[in-house]
Amino acid sequence: MIYTTIINEFNTLKNPPNKIYYKGNLELLKMPKISIVGSRKMSVYTKNLTFKLAQKLSQIGICVVSGGAIGVDIESAKASLPYHIGIFANGLNKIYPKSNEYIIKQIYENALALSENEPNHIPLKHDFLARNRLVVALGDILIITQADLKSGSLNSAKHALEYGKDIYVLAQRIGESDGTNELIANYKAKIIYDIDVFIAQMQEYFSVQKCYTQNYDEFLEFCKNGANLDEALERYGELVYDYELDGKIIIDGVLVRSV
């Protein structure tokens, strides 16, 4: 479907999209929004904090925006559904990357997916950089949880600075996220030292008070009464181990069950 009225946040871009294709819930556009981006090869530390951050933002009524890529993008999507907007470089009739298919389908069905490209478009390298400007433009604030030097996430930071948007980064060890550490060193980003303190700041900033509940989770329902591990892996793949790491399920021998 085509969203023919260009979203206001995109009108100020030097190269705004001519049209936006969408699948899902357009009501999410009315919520306060924060964009979360970062490395495709994130550390376990970054993965855990990205999940916690996105989940807590969604629970206070802030919609998380990402680019649907592997790594930080998809972790923020898993944590924030159904209050999530994914902006894709591919056309929405295509699922890309395939490794994220389960979560991307949930975005299509329960959240909101946007793309400026025709429905069957197969993305090229420049499409991902073009997508970055939309991810940044749609969020009121940009969070980069991990980034290398000369990465797509630093391209997103460049857009944020151009648009006058605040940038936040996670506190990281030297050598593990040189891109975000460089942003800090050059006074271009603020540091999130404590997620709960940051959430309280965002709650005040956006004047949001309501605590939202998450939507039905098919995988957790599947595991509720105990399920065979091999069957769970066949149906849901790496999501099984992601949920175990996040403390949502327990793997006990050949069985997996919801916590």
C-alpha angles and dihedrals in degrees: 000000000000123000095210098185106077110233111254094238090063097050093079094056119109088230107027119183117263091221139356124224116206147184122192139013116359090185087080088073088071093060125089106265137208123188118221120193136159150128124341087214098050124173121245087252091055093044093054095046093044089054093047093046096049093044094051092046091053091048092060093049103267117133116224119222123201143156100248095240126139117274121023095007097058093039090058089048094052091050099046104041127162089023095061137111117199117196111200134202091208128066112270094244086068125069110219129207096022091209088068094048097117094053094039090056088052089053090051093049105034108019133021133287123191134186135168090207130090114271096256096039115137108212124245126198095268091053091067093053090047089050090055093066091056094048090053095041094053096053122075089215133020123224119190109191098184134355141166124220113275091019133141088251091061087050085057090050089053089055091048092053090048091051093045095243124150116250123211127188136185119253105259137182120256111273096018100083108013093166096059092039089055091052089054093047090053093047092244097122140039121229126240103216097164123025095205091052090048092049090052090051091051091047089057094040094054095032092233121151108159119103111220126208123226122250127253111297112212094199095050090048089051090054097041097102095028126279137206110268095220091051091048091051091048092052102035107020118192091001086083093064093039090057091046090053090048090053095244096118139023123222109211110180107295094350133081124194139175118258 
